[in-house]
Amino acid sequence: MRNSFRLGQVCATQGAIALSDNNPTLLRSLLRRHASGDWGELCDNDKQANDDAVLKYGRILSSYTLNGEKIWIITEHDRSVTTLLLPTEY
């Protein structure tokens, strides 16, 4: 199990909310995965970079598929904000 980390203020873009069919339970489920160190659909190098970022206060990115589309969760390096967004909104 990986180390957990603070999420800070959690925000979701309009695209992420629409993708979840306005279902906060789906988004909370992804947030739990992200916060527990389940980085989703990333290559091994990116997963290792996230593991390092947890310990060294770097930015953390997870990628999941929700309703057939990609959704990202990004926690900023200072742990002040975590954002759920679509890659097209980045």
Secondary structure by P-SEA (a helix, b strand, c coil): ccbbbbbcbbbbcaaaaaaacccaaaaaaaaaaaaacccccccaaaaaaaaaaaaaccbbbbbbbcccbbbbbbbcccccbbbbbccccc
